[in-house]
Amino acid sequence: MLKRSGQLARVLELPFTRALIALLVILALGALFNADGTFFRWDTHRDMLRHISRFGILACGMTIVIIAGGIDLSVGSVLGLTAVVSALLSIHHGMPAWVAVPLCCLLGLACGAVSGALIARFSIQPFIATLAMMVFARGAAKYISEGKKISQGVETPEGFQYLDFPKLYEFLNAKILGDNIAVVTLVFLLCVLVSWLLLARLRPGRHLYAIGGNEAAARLSGVPVGWAKVLAYAMSGLFASLAGICQAAQETQGDPEAGASYELTAIAIVVIGGTSLSGGRGGILLTLLGTLTIGYLEKILSINAVGEAGRLMLTGAIIVSAVLFQRGRK
């Protein structure tokens, strides 16, 4: 009996178990505070997944960086930059998806790689390096767009005209499998799969865990610390660019202000999932649970007509409570 109790206690101490319990508590609250049966309709869950997907995509990259012992404050601004570039290429220049998407991904990858290089080569603190990239990317987005939203409506010598809606955006806004799941949600799940393969199945993933656990020991063991850090931040930038394309498609425009404070939501998702901010511990499946927890929390508050001020305060309180619970603090 005591042996079984000890095994149960060890299971309950696992980060995955605690993240799962936090999600189940949120779901129970949704069923309890159910406005006119809204929570039990599938379209409520489908729309929640569609809304939270871009934050989940950001959180995938943030997870990789945090496991390596870093932090990336630039993801929101890189999202805004790639949203603007995506809208320019797809809407104003009519480029096909097979050209526009790789170019935007390369832009995000480059932004992340520059941050990683600054950290690895010049030993700049991740907070400072990514803060600089955050400011630079936001400025670049405003410079490229001239401070305006890039949309279908444009001024021409003949007057105000509407450009054609890009097929890429139509595809990302579509719902498949009988209108039961949004394409952007599948993009998020694909990012989860890629992150899982990197962290759980490939050698660079083991290097990232080693660096986050003890960088000095990893370096002595022959781990290419510099290259691994560049890889982590490059992946974060890549995922931010994908989130930017999805954001532009959902809003049908490229907004230079898009992504403001998104990095904070991404960090909250990672922490609620149970990945340690000190690095070396965690995983992408925990981030998936954290994404669902935040998504359902926001949706439940929304369908119960909780005002924005109340939602923000309650969300902050629940985030702190969830983190303390998962860490076993009393």
Phi and psi restraints in degrees (value plus and minus 20) as a CYANA .aco file:
   2 LEU   PHI     -84.9   -44.9
   2 LEU   PSI     -55.2   -15.2
   3 LYS   PHI     -84.5   -44.5
   3 LYS   PSI     -62.6   -22.6
   4 ARG   PHI     -85.6   -45.6
   4 ARG   PSI     -57.7   -17.7
   5 SER   PHI     -83.7   -43.7
   5 SER   PSI     -60.1   -20.1
   6 GLY   PHI     -85.7   -45.7
   6 GLY   PSI     -59.4   -19.4
   7 GLN   PHI     -84.9   -44.9
   7 GLN   PSI     -61.1   -21.1
   8 LEU   PHI     -83.4   -43.4
   8 LEU   PSI     -60.0   -20.0
   9 ALA   PHI     -83.7   -43.7
   9 ALA   PSI     -59.2   -19.2
  10 ARG   PHI     -87.0   -47.0
  10 ARG   PSI     -58.1   -18.1
  11 VAL   PHI     -84.3   -44.3
  11 VAL   PSI     -61.8   -21.8
  12 LEU   PHI     -88.1   -48.1
  12 LEU   PSI     -41.9    -1.9
  13 GLU   PHI    -102.4   -62.4
  13 GLU   PSI     -31.6     8.4
  14 LEU   PHI     -87.1   -47.1
  14 LEU   PSI     118.2   158.2
  15 PRO   PHI     -76.7   -36.7
  15 PRO   PSI     -58.3   -18.3
  16 PHE   PHI     -83.2   -43.2
  16 PHE   PSI     -62.5   -22.5
  17 THR   PHI     -83.3   -43.3
  17 THR   PSI     -63.4   -23.4
  18 ARG   PHI     -87.0   -47.0
  18 ARG   PSI     -59.7   -19.7
  19 ALA   PHI     -85.1   -45.1
  19 ALA   PSI     -58.9   -18.9
  20 LEU   PHI     -86.2   -46.2
  20 LEU   PSI     -61.1   -21.1
  21 ILE   PHI     -82.9   -42.9
  21 ILE   PSI     -61.8   -21.8
  22 ALA   PHI     -79.9   -39.9
  22 ALA   PSI     -61.6   -21.6
  23 LEU   PHI     -85.6   -45.6
  23 LEU   PSI     -62.6   -22.6
  24 LEU   PHI     -84.9   -44.9
  24 LEU   PSI     -55.1   -15.1
  25 VAL   PHI     -84.2   -44.2
  25 VAL   PSI     -63.2   -23.2
  26 ILE   PHI     -82.9   -42.9
  26 ILE   PSI     -62.2   -22.2
  27 LEU   PHI     -84.2   -44.2
  27 LEU   PSI     -58.3   -18.3
  28 ALA   PHI     -84.6   -44.6
  28 ALA   PSI     -58.7   -18.7
  29 LEU   PHI     -84.6   -44.6
  29 LEU   PSI     -57.2   -17.2
  30 GLY   PHI     -83.9   -43.9
  30 GLY   PSI     -60.0   -20.0
  31 ALA   PHI     -90.5   -50.5
  31 ALA   PSI     -52.7   -12.7
  32 LEU   PHI     -94.9   -54.9
  32 LEU   PSI     -68.1   -28.1
  33 PHE   PHI    -118.6   -78.6
  33 PHE   PSI      52.0    92.0
  34 ASN   PHI    -123.6   -83.6
  34 ASN   PSI      88.1   128.1
  35 ALA   PHI     -98.5   -58.5
  35 ALA   PSI      84.6   124.6
  36 ASP   PHI      35.4    75.4
  36 ASP   PSI      15.3    55.3
  37 GLY   PHI      54.6    94.6
  37 GLY   PSI     -11.5    28.5
  38 THR   PHI     -80.5   -40.5
  38 THR   PSI     -59.0   -19.0
  39 PHE   PHI     -86.5   -46.5
  39 PHE   PSI     -42.5    -2.5
  40 PHE   PHI    -113.6   -73.6
  40 PHE   PSI     -14.3    25.7
  41 ARG   PHI    -115.3   -75.3
  41 ARG   PSI     117.6   157.6
  42 TRP   PHI     -82.4   -42.4
  42 TRP   PSI     -55.1   -15.1
  43 ASP   PHI     -82.4   -42.4
  43 ASP   PSI     -46.1    -6.1
  44 THR   PHI     -83.8   -43.8
  44 THR   PSI     -65.4   -25.4
  45 HIS   PHI     -90.9   -50.9
  45 HIS   PSI     -58.3   -18.3
  46 ARG   PHI     -82.2   -42.2
  46 ARG   PSI     -64.7   -24.7
  47 ASP   PHI     -88.9   -48.9
  47 ASP   PSI     -54.4   -14.4
  48 MET   PHI     -83.0   -43.0
  48 MET   PSI     -65.7   -25.7
  49 LEU   PHI     -82.6   -42.6
  49 LEU   PSI     -59.3   -19.3
  50 ARG   PHI     -84.3   -44.3
  50 ARG   PSI     -61.3   -21.3
  51 HIS   PHI     -89.5   -49.5
  51 HIS   PSI     -62.6   -22.6
  52 ILE   PHI    -102.8   -62.8
  52 ILE   PSI     -30.0    10.0
  53 SER   PHI     -80.0   -40.0
  53 SER   PSI     -62.6   -22.6
  54 ARG   PHI     -85.9   -45.9
  54 ARG   PSI     -53.0   -13.0
  55 PHE   PHI     -90.5   -50.5
  55 PHE   PSI     -57.3   -17.3
  56 GLY   PHI     -84.4   -44.4
  56 GLY   PSI     -57.8   -17.8
  57 ILE   PHI     -82.6   -42.6
  57 ILE   PSI     -64.1   -24.1
  58 LEU   PHI     -80.7   -40.7
  58 LEU   PSI     -60.8   -20.8
  59 ALA   PHI     -85.8   -45.8
  59 ALA   PSI     -49.1    -9.1
  60 CYS   PHI     -80.7   -40.7
  60 CYS   PSI     -69.0   -29.0
  61 GLY   PHI     -85.1   -45.1
  61 GLY   PSI     -59.1   -19.1
  62 MET   PHI     -83.4   -43.4
  62 MET   PSI     -55.8   -15.8
  63 THR   PHI     -81.7   -41.7
  63 THR   PSI     -65.4   -25.4
  64 ILE   PHI     -80.0   -40.0
  64 ILE   PSI     -63.4   -23.4
  65 VAL   PHI     -87.6   -47.6
  65 VAL   PSI     -64.1   -24.1
  66 ILE   PHI     -87.1   -47.1
  66 ILE   PSI     -57.7   -17.7
  67 ILE   PHI     -81.0   -41.0
  67 ILE   PSI     -53.3   -13.3
  68 ALA   PHI    -100.4   -60.4
  68 ALA   PSI     -15.2    24.8
  69 GLY   PHI      67.2   107.2
  69 GLY   PSI      -3.1    36.9
  70 GLY   PHI    -136.4   -96.4
  70 GLY   PSI    -185.4  -145.4
  71 ILE   PHI    -174.5  -134.5
  71 ILE   PSI     128.0   168.0
  72 ASP   PHI    -149.6  -109.6
  72 ASP   PSI      84.6   124.6
  73 LEU   PHI    -108.1   -68.1
  73 LEU   PSI     -22.7    17.3
  74 SER   PHI    -113.1   -73.1
  74 SER   PSI     -25.7    14.3
  75 VAL   PHI     -81.6   -41.6
  75 VAL   PSI     -57.6   -17.6
  76 GLY   PHI     -84.3   -44.3
  76 GLY   PSI     -62.8   -22.8
  77 SER   PHI     -90.7   -50.7
  77 SER   PSI     -58.1   -18.1
  78 VAL   PHI     -84.3   -44.3
  78 VAL   PSI     -57.0   -17.0
  79 LEU   PHI     -78.7   -38.7
  79 LEU   PSI     -67.8   -27.8
  80 GLY   PHI     -82.3   -42.3
  80 GLY   PSI     -60.6   -20.6
  81 LEU   PHI     -83.6   -43.6
  81 LEU   PSI     -66.9   -26.9
  82 THR   PHI     -91.6   -51.6
  82 THR   PSI     -48.2    -8.2
  83 ALA   PHI     -83.6   -43.6
  83 ALA   PSI     -62.4   -22.4
  84 VAL   PHI     -85.5   -45.5
  84 VAL   PSI     -67.8   -27.8
  85 VAL   PHI     -83.7   -43.7
  85 VAL   PSI     -60.8   -20.8
  86 SER   PHI     -80.7   -40.7
  86 SER   PSI     -64.4   -24.4
  87 ALA   PHI     -85.0   -45.0
  87 ALA   PSI     -60.6   -20.6
  88 LEU   PHI     -82.2   -42.2
  88 LEU   PSI     -66.6   -26.6
  89 LEU   PHI     -90.3   -50.3
  89 LEU   PSI     -62.7   -22.7
  90 SER   PHI    -103.1   -63.1
  90 SER   PSI     -61.5   -21.5
  91 ILE   PHI    -109.3   -69.3
  91 ILE   PSI     -74.9   -34.9
  92 HIS   PHI     -98.0   -58.0
  92 HIS   PSI     -54.4   -14.4
  93 HIS   PHI    -124.6   -84.6
  93 HIS   PSI     -27.2    12.8
  94 GLY   PHI      44.0    84.0
  94 GLY   PSI       7.4    47.4
  95 MET   PHI     -89.8   -49.8
  95 MET   PSI     123.2   163.2
  96 PRO   PHI     -89.1   -49.1
  96 PRO   PSI     141.5   181.5
  97 ALA   PHI     -80.6   -40.6
  97 ALA   PSI     -55.9   -15.9
  98 TRP   PHI     -88.9   -48.9
  98 TRP   PSI     -32.6     7.4
  99 VAL   PHI    -120.9   -80.9
  99 VAL   PSI     -67.4   -27.4
 100 ALA   PHI     -86.0   -46.0
 100 ALA   PSI     -63.8   -23.8
 101 VAL   PHI     -84.4   -44.4
 101 VAL   PSI     -70.1   -30.1
 102 PRO   PHI     -79.8   -39.8
 102 PRO   PSI     -57.6   -17.6
 103 LEU   PHI     -84.0   -44.0
 103 LEU   PSI     -63.1   -23.1
 104 CYS   PHI     -86.0   -46.0
 104 CYS   PSI     -59.2   -19.2
 105 CYS   PHI     -85.5   -45.5
 105 CYS   PSI     -59.5   -19.5
 106 LEU   PHI     -83.9   -43.9
 106 LEU   PSI     -56.5   -16.5
 107 LEU   PHI     -83.6   -43.6
 107 LEU   PSI     -67.9   -27.9
 108 GLY   PHI     -83.8   -43.8
 108 GLY   PSI     -60.6   -20.6
 109 LEU   PHI     -81.1   -41.1
 109 LEU   PSI     -61.9   -21.9
 110 ALA   PHI     -85.4   -45.4
 110 ALA   PSI     -62.4   -22.4
 111 CYS   PHI     -79.9   -39.9
 111 CYS   PSI     -65.3   -25.3
 112 GLY   PHI     -85.9   -45.9
 112 GLY   PSI     -60.9   -20.9
 113 ALA   PHI     -84.3   -44.3
 113 ALA   PSI     -57.1   -17.1
 114 VAL   PHI     -83.4   -43.4
 114 VAL   PSI     -64.6   -24.6
 115 SER   PHI     -80.1   -40.1
 115 SER   PSI     -64.7   -24.7
 116 GLY   PHI     -83.4   -43.4
 116 GLY   PSI     -58.9   -18.9
 117 ALA   PHI     -86.5   -46.5
 117 ALA   PSI     -59.7   -19.7
 118 LEU   PHI     -81.5   -41.5
 118 LEU   PSI     -59.1   -19.1
 119 ILE   PHI     -93.4   -53.4
 119 ILE   PSI     -64.7   -24.7
 120 ALA   PHI     -97.4   -57.4
 120 ALA   PSI     -61.5   -21.5
 121 ARG   PHI    -105.9   -65.9
 121 ARG   PSI     -58.8   -18.8
 122 PHE   PHI    -129.0   -89.0
 122 PHE   PSI     -14.1    25.9
 123 SER   PHI      35.4    75.4
 123 SER   PSI      14.9    54.9
 124 ILE   PHI     -99.1   -59.1
 124 ILE   PSI     119.3   159.3
 125 GLN   PHI     -79.5   -39.5
 125 GLN   PSI     118.6   158.6
 126 PRO   PHI     -73.7   -33.7
 126 PRO   PSI     -57.6   -17.6
 127 PHE   PHI     -80.4   -40.4
 127 PHE   PSI     -63.5   -23.5
 128 ILE   PHI     -93.4   -53.4
 128 ILE   PSI     -65.9   -25.9
 129 ALA   PHI     -82.5   -42.5
 129 ALA   PSI     -65.6   -25.6
 130 THR   PHI     -96.3   -56.3
 130 THR   PSI     -46.0    -6.0
 131 LEU   PHI     -85.1   -45.1
 131 LEU   PSI     -61.7   -21.7
 132 ALA   PHI     -83.1   -43.1
 132 ALA   PSI     -62.7   -22.7
 133 MET   PHI     -86.5   -46.5
 133 MET   PSI     -54.9   -14.9
 134 MET   PHI     -79.5   -39.5
 134 MET   PSI     -67.4   -27.4
 135 VAL   PHI     -87.6   -47.6
 135 VAL   PSI     -63.2   -23.2
 136 PHE   PHI     -82.8   -42.8
 136 PHE   PSI     -66.3   -26.3
 137 ALA   PHI     -85.2   -45.2
 137 ALA   PSI     -58.2   -18.2
 138 ARG   PHI     -85.9   -45.9
 138 ARG   PSI     -62.1   -22.1
 139 GLY   PHI     -84.0   -44.0
 139 GLY   PSI     -59.9   -19.9
 140 ALA   PHI     -83.8   -43.8
 140 ALA   PSI     -59.5   -19.5
 141 ALA   PHI     -82.8   -42.8
 141 ALA   PSI     -62.4   -22.4
 142 LYS   PHI     -90.3   -50.3
 142 LYS   PSI     -54.7   -14.7
 143 TYR   PHI     -87.9   -47.9
 143 TYR   PSI     -65.8   -25.8
 144 ILE   PHI     -84.7   -44.7
 144 ILE   PSI     -60.4   -20.4
 145 SER   PHI    -109.7   -69.7
 145 SER   PSI     -23.6    16.4
 146 GLU   PHI      38.1    78.1
 146 GLU   PSI      12.5    52.5
 147 GLY   PHI      54.9    94.9
 147 GLY   PSI     -10.3    29.7
 148 LYS   PHI    -134.7   -94.7
 148 LYS   PSI     137.4   177.4
 149 LYS   PHI     -95.9   -55.9
 149 LYS   PSI     114.7   154.7
 150 ILE   PHI    -110.8   -70.8
 150 ILE   PSI      87.9   127.9
 151 SER   PHI    -150.9  -110.9
 151 SER   PSI    -193.3  -153.3
 152 GLN   PHI     -91.3   -51.3
 152 GLN   PSI     -47.2    -7.2
 153 GLY   PHI    -100.4   -60.4
 153 GLY   PSI     104.9   144.9
 154 VAL   PHI    -156.4  -116.4
 154 VAL   PSI     131.4   171.4
 155 GLU   PHI    -108.3   -68.3
 155 GLU   PSI     107.6   147.6
 156 THR   PHI    -146.4  -106.4
 156 THR   PSI     146.3   186.3
 157 PRO   PHI     -76.9   -36.9
 157 PRO   PSI     -45.6    -5.6
 158 GLU   PHI    -106.6   -66.6
 158 GLU   PSI     -25.2    14.8
 159 GLY   PHI     101.6   141.6
 159 GLY   PSI    -189.6  -149.6
 160 PHE   PHI     -97.7   -57.7
 160 PHE   PSI     107.8   147.8
 161 GLN   PHI    -152.4  -112.4
 161 GLN   PSI     138.0   178.0
 162 TYR   PHI    -128.2   -88.2
 162 TYR   PSI     108.1   148.1
 163 LEU   PHI    -103.7   -63.7
 163 LEU   PSI     143.5   183.5
 164 ASP   PHI     -86.6   -46.6
 164 ASP   PSI     126.6   166.6
 165 PHE   PHI     -96.9   -56.9
 165 PHE   PSI     106.9   146.9
 166 PRO   PHI     -82.4   -42.4
 166 PRO   PSI     123.0   163.0
 167 LYS   PHI     -84.7   -44.7
 167 LYS   PSI     -50.7   -10.7
 168 LEU   PHI     -79.5   -39.5
 168 LEU   PSI     -65.3   -25.3
 169 TYR   PHI     -89.5   -49.5
 169 TYR   PSI     -55.6   -15.6
 170 GLU   PHI     -80.8   -40.8
 170 GLU   PSI     -62.5   -22.5
 171 PHE   PHI     -84.2   -44.2
 171 PHE   PSI     -66.6   -26.6
 172 LEU   PHI     -88.4   -48.4
 172 LEU   PSI     -46.1    -6.1
 173 ASN   PHI    -107.6   -67.6
 173 ASN   PSI     -26.0    14.0
 174 ALA   PHI     -94.6   -54.6
 174 ALA   PSI     140.5   180.5
 175 LYS   PHI    -139.4   -99.4
 175 LYS   PSI     116.9   156.9
 176 ILE   PHI    -140.7  -100.7
 176 ILE   PSI    -198.8  -158.8
 177 LEU   PHI      33.8    73.8
 177 LEU   PSI      32.3    72.3
 178 GLY   PHI      51.9    91.9
 178 GLY   PSI      14.8    54.8
 179 ASP   PHI      42.1    82.1
 179 ASP   PSI       6.7    46.7
 180 ASN   PHI    -117.2   -77.2
 180 ASN   PSI     -36.0     4.0
 181 ILE   PHI    -167.7  -127.7
 181 ILE   PSI     119.5   159.5
 182 ALA   PHI    -103.1   -63.1
 182 ALA   PSI     128.1   168.1
 183 VAL   PHI     -81.7   -41.7
 183 VAL   PSI     -57.7   -17.7
 184 VAL   PHI     -82.9   -42.9
 184 VAL   PSI     -48.9    -8.9
 185 THR   PHI     -87.4   -47.4
 185 THR   PSI     -57.8   -17.8
 186 LEU   PHI     -85.6   -45.6
 186 LEU   PSI     -55.3   -15.3
 187 VAL   PHI     -81.7   -41.7
 187 VAL   PSI     -63.1   -23.1
 188 PHE   PHI     -80.9   -40.9
 188 PHE   PSI     -66.4   -26.4
 189 LEU   PHI     -84.5   -44.5
 189 LEU   PSI     -54.2   -14.2
 190 LEU   PHI     -84.5   -44.5
 190 LEU   PSI     -59.5   -19.5
 191 CYS   PHI     -84.3   -44.3
 191 CYS   PSI     -59.0   -19.0
 192 VAL   PHI     -81.1   -41.1
 192 VAL   PSI     -64.1   -24.1
 193 LEU   PHI     -83.3   -43.3
 193 LEU   PSI     -65.8   -25.8
 194 VAL   PHI     -82.0   -42.0
 194 VAL   PSI     -62.7   -22.7
 195 SER   PHI     -84.6   -44.6
 195 SER   PSI     -61.0   -21.0
 196 TRP   PHI     -83.1   -43.1
 196 TRP   PSI     -63.9   -23.9
 197 LEU   PHI     -80.8   -40.8
 197 LEU   PSI     -62.3   -22.3
 198 LEU   PHI     -84.4   -44.4
 198 LEU   PSI     -67.8   -27.8
 199 LEU   PHI     -99.8   -59.8
 199 LEU   PSI     -54.0   -14.0
 200 ALA   PHI    -123.4   -83.4
 200 ALA   PSI     -40.1    -0.1
 201 ARG   PHI    -142.6  -102.6
 201 ARG   PSI     -35.5     4.5
 202 LEU   PHI    -131.3   -91.3
 202 LEU   PSI     133.7   173.7
 203 ARG   PHI     -79.9   -39.9
 203 ARG   PSI     -62.0   -22.0
 204 PRO   PHI     -76.7   -36.7
 204 PRO   PSI     -51.6   -11.6
 205 GLY   PHI     -84.6   -44.6
 205 GLY   PSI     -61.9   -21.9
 206 ARG   PHI     -84.6   -44.6
 206 ARG   PSI     -55.0   -15.0
 207 HIS   PHI     -83.2   -43.2
 207 HIS   PSI     -61.3   -21.3
 208 LEU   PHI     -83.9   -43.9
 208 LEU   PSI     -62.1   -22.1
 209 TYR   PHI     -82.9   -42.9
 209 TYR   PSI     -60.7   -20.7
 210 ALA   PHI     -85.1   -45.1
 210 ALA   PSI     -61.1   -21.1
 211 ILE   PHI     -85.4   -45.4
 211 ILE   PSI     -63.9   -23.9
 212 GLY   PHI     -85.8   -45.8
 212 GLY   PSI     -53.1   -13.1
 213 GLY   PHI     -94.0   -54.0
 213 GLY   PSI     -66.3   -26.3
 214 ASN   PHI    -182.2  -142.2
 214 ASN   PSI      78.2   118.2
 215 GLU   PHI     -83.1   -43.1
 215 GLU   PSI     -60.6   -20.6
 216 ALA   PHI     -83.7   -43.7
 216 ALA   PSI     -64.5   -24.5
 217 ALA   PHI     -85.2   -45.2
 217 ALA   PSI     -58.1   -18.1
 218 ALA   PHI     -83.3   -43.3
 218 ALA   PSI     -61.0   -21.0
 219 ARG   PHI     -84.6   -44.6
 219 ARG   PSI     -61.1   -21.1
 220 LEU   PHI     -87.5   -47.5
 220 LEU   PSI     -46.1    -6.1
 221 SER   PHI    -102.8   -62.8
 221 SER   PSI     -20.8    19.2
 222 GLY   PHI      73.7   113.7
 222 GLY   PSI      -9.8    30.2
 223 VAL   PHI     -91.6   -51.6
 223 VAL   PSI     111.0   151.0
 224 PRO   PHI     -93.6   -53.6
 224 PRO   PSI      62.0   102.0
 225 VAL   PHI     -79.1   -39.1
 225 VAL   PSI     -65.6   -25.6
 226 GLY   PHI     -79.8   -39.8
 226 GLY   PSI     -71.3   -31.3
 227 TRP   PHI     -83.8   -43.8
 227 TRP   PSI     -56.8   -16.8
 228 ALA   PHI     -84.9   -44.9
 228 ALA   PSI     -59.4   -19.4
 229 LYS   PHI     -86.6   -46.6
 229 LYS   PSI     -62.0   -22.0
 230 VAL   PHI     -81.1   -41.1
 230 VAL   PSI     -61.3   -21.3
 231 LEU   PHI     -80.5   -40.5
 231 LEU   PSI     -64.8   -24.8
 232 ALA   PHI     -80.2   -40.2
 232 ALA   PSI     -67.7   -27.7
 233 TYR   PHI     -93.5   -53.5
 233 TYR   PSI     -51.0   -11.0
 234 ALA   PHI     -85.5   -45.5
 234 ALA   PSI     -60.5   -20.5
 235 MET   PHI     -85.0   -45.0
 235 MET   PSI     -58.3   -18.3
 236 SER   PHI     -82.7   -42.7
 236 SER   PSI     -62.9   -22.9
 237 GLY   PHI     -85.3   -45.3
 237 GLY   PSI     -58.4   -18.4
 238 LEU   PHI     -81.5   -41.5
 238 LEU   PSI     -66.9   -26.9
 239 PHE   PHI     -86.1   -46.1
 239 PHE   PSI     -55.3   -15.3
 240 ALA   PHI     -83.5   -43.5
 240 ALA   PSI     -56.9   -16.9
 241 SER   PHI     -88.1   -48.1
 241 SER   PSI     -58.7   -18.7
 242 LEU   PHI     -83.6   -43.6
 242 LEU   PSI     -61.2   -21.2
 243 ALA   PHI     -83.8   -43.8
 243 ALA   PSI     -55.2   -15.2
 244 GLY   PHI     -85.8   -45.8
 244 GLY   PSI     -60.2   -20.2
 245 ILE   PHI     -83.6   -43.6
 245 ILE   PSI     -63.7   -23.7
 246 CYS   PHI     -84.2   -44.2
 246 CYS   PSI     -59.6   -19.6
 247 GLN   PHI     -82.6   -42.6
 247 GLN   PSI     -65.3   -25.3
 248 ALA   PHI     -82.6   -42.6
 248 ALA   PSI     -58.7   -18.7
 249 ALA   PHI     -87.0   -47.0
 249 ALA   PSI     -62.2   -22.2
 250 GLN   PHI     -88.2   -48.2
 250 GLN   PSI     -55.8   -15.8
 251 GLU   PHI    -114.5   -74.5
 251 GLU   PSI     -23.1    16.9
 252 THR   PHI      32.7    72.7
 252 THR   PSI      14.7    54.7
 253 GLN   PHI    -187.8  -147.8
 253 GLN   PSI     141.3   181.3
 254 GLY   PHI    -125.9   -85.9
 254 GLY   PSI      90.6   130.6
 255 ASP   PHI    -122.5   -82.5
 255 ASP   PSI     100.7   140.7
 256 PRO   PHI     -84.1   -44.1
 256 PRO   PSI     -35.8     4.2
 257 GLU   PHI    -114.1   -74.1
 257 GLU   PSI     -20.9    19.1
 258 ALA   PHI     -82.5   -42.5
 258 ALA   PSI     124.4   164.4
 259 GLY   PHI      68.0   108.0
 259 GLY   PSI     -18.2    21.8
 260 ALA   PHI     -80.5   -40.5
 260 ALA   PSI     105.3   145.3
 261 SER   PHI      49.4    89.4
 261 SER   PSI     -13.0    27.0
 262 TYR   PHI     -83.7   -43.7
 262 TYR   PSI     -50.0   -10.0
 263 GLU   PHI     -81.4   -41.4
 263 GLU   PSI     -51.7   -11.7
 264 LEU   PHI     -89.4   -49.4
 264 LEU   PSI     -59.9   -19.9
 265 THR   PHI     -84.7   -44.7
 265 THR   PSI     -60.7   -20.7
 266 ALA   PHI     -82.7   -42.7
 266 ALA   PSI     -62.5   -22.5
 267 ILE   PHI     -84.6   -44.6
 267 ILE   PSI     -61.9   -21.9
 268 ALA   PHI     -80.6   -40.6
 268 ALA   PSI     -61.5   -21.5
 269 ILE   PHI     -80.9   -40.9
 269 ILE   PSI     -65.9   -25.9
 270 VAL   PHI     -83.4   -43.4
 270 VAL   PSI     -63.8   -23.8
 271 VAL   PHI     -89.0   -49.0
 271 VAL   PSI     -63.4   -23.4
 272 ILE   PHI     -81.7   -41.7
 272 ILE   PSI     -54.8   -14.8
 273 GLY   PHI     -84.3   -44.3
 273 GLY   PSI     -46.5    -6.5
 274 GLY   PHI      95.1   135.1
 274 GLY   PSI     -18.1    21.9
 275 THR   PHI     -92.4   -52.4
 275 THR   PSI     113.3   153.3
 276 SER   PHI     -95.6   -55.6
 276 SER   PSI     111.5   151.5
 277 LEU   PHI     -88.0   -48.0
 277 LEU   PSI     -37.4     2.6
 278 SER   PHI    -100.8   -60.8
 278 SER   PSI     -29.1    10.9
 279 GLY   PHI      71.7   111.7
 279 GLY   PSI     142.1   182.1
 280 GLY   PHI      64.4   104.4
 280 GLY   PSI     -30.0    10.0
 281 ARG   PHI    -157.9  -117.9
 281 ARG   PSI     121.9   161.9
 282 GLY   PHI     110.2   150.2
 282 GLY   PSI    -189.3  -149.3
 283 GLY   PHI    -198.2  -158.2
 283 GLY   PSI     147.1   187.1
 284 ILE   PHI     -94.6   -54.6
 284 ILE   PSI     -47.8    -7.8
 285 LEU   PHI     -87.2   -47.2
 285 LEU   PSI     -52.5   -12.5
 286 LEU   PHI     -84.4   -44.4
 286 LEU   PSI     -59.6   -19.6
 287 THR   PHI     -85.6   -45.6
 287 THR   PSI     -56.3   -16.3
 288 LEU   PHI     -79.9   -39.9
 288 LEU   PSI     -64.2   -24.2
 289 LEU   PHI     -85.6   -45.6
 289 LEU   PSI     -59.4   -19.4
 290 GLY   PHI     -83.7   -43.7
 290 GLY   PSI     -57.7   -17.7
 291 THR   PHI     -83.1   -43.1
 291 THR   PSI     -65.5   -25.5
 292 LEU   PHI     -84.1   -44.1
 292 LEU   PSI     -58.1   -18.1
 293 THR   PHI     -82.7   -42.7
 293 THR   PSI     -69.9   -29.9
 294 ILE   PHI     -83.8   -43.8
 294 ILE   PSI     -62.6   -22.6
 295 GLY   PHI     -81.6   -41.6
 295 GLY   PSI     -66.3   -26.3
 296 TYR   PHI     -89.4   -49.4
 296 TYR   PSI     -55.7   -15.7
 297 LEU   PHI     -80.6   -40.6
 297 LEU   PSI     -68.3   -28.3
 298 GLU   PHI     -84.7   -44.7
 298 GLU   PSI     -58.4   -18.4
 299 LYS   PHI     -88.0   -48.0
 299 LYS   PSI     -61.4   -21.4
 300 ILE   PHI     -83.9   -43.9
 300 ILE   PSI     -63.1   -23.1
 301 LEU   PHI     -85.2   -45.2
 301 LEU   PSI     -55.7   -15.7
 302 SER   PHI     -88.8   -48.8
 302 SER   PSI     -66.3   -26.3
 303 ILE   PHI     -92.2   -52.2
 303 ILE   PSI     -35.8     4.2
 304 ASN   PHI    -117.2   -77.2
 304 ASN   PSI      -4.9    35.1
 305 ALA   PHI      37.6    77.6
 305 ALA   PSI      16.4    56.4
 306 VAL   PHI     -97.6   -57.6
 306 VAL   PSI     108.8   148.8
 307 GLY   PHI     -81.3   -41.3
 307 GLY   PSI     141.9   181.9
 308 GLU   PHI     -79.5   -39.5
 308 GLU   PSI     -63.3   -23.3
 309 ALA   PHI     -81.6   -41.6
 309 ALA   PSI     -65.0   -25.0
 310 GLY   PHI     -85.2   -45.2
 310 GLY   PSI     -58.4   -18.4
 311 ARG   PHI     -83.4   -43.4
 311 ARG   PSI     -62.8   -22.8
 312 LEU   PHI     -83.9   -43.9
 312 LEU   PSI     -66.0   -26.0
 313 MET   PHI     -86.0   -46.0
 313 MET   PSI     -63.4   -23.4
 314 LEU   PHI     -87.7   -47.7
 314 LEU   PSI     -59.3   -19.3
 315 THR   PHI     -81.9   -41.9
 315 THR   PSI     -63.7   -23.7
 316 GLY   PHI     -80.8   -40.8
 316 GLY   PSI     -63.1   -23.1
 317 ALA   PHI     -84.9   -44.9
 317 ALA   PSI     -61.2   -21.2
 318 ILE   PHI     -89.8   -49.8
 318 ILE   PSI     -55.8   -15.8
 319 ILE   PHI     -80.6   -40.6
 319 ILE   PSI     -67.1   -27.1
 320 VAL   PHI     -82.5   -42.5
 320 VAL   PSI     -63.7   -23.7
 321 SER   PHI     -81.7   -41.7
 321 SER   PSI     -62.8   -22.8
 322 ALA   PHI     -84.8   -44.8
 322 ALA   PSI     -61.6   -21.6
 323 VAL   PHI     -85.6   -45.6
 323 VAL   PSI     -63.6   -23.6
 324 LEU   PHI     -83.1   -43.1
 324 LEU   PSI     -58.6   -18.6
 325 PHE   PHI     -84.6   -44.6
 325 PHE   PSI     -65.0   -25.0
 326 GLN   PHI     -87.1   -47.1
 326 GLN   PSI     -50.0   -10.0
 327 ARG   PHI    -105.3   -65.3
 327 ARG   PSI     -23.5    16.5
 328 GLY   PHI      53.3    93.3
 328 GLY   PSI       2.9    42.9
 329 ARG   PHI    -107.8   -67.8
 329 ARG   PSI     127.8   167.8
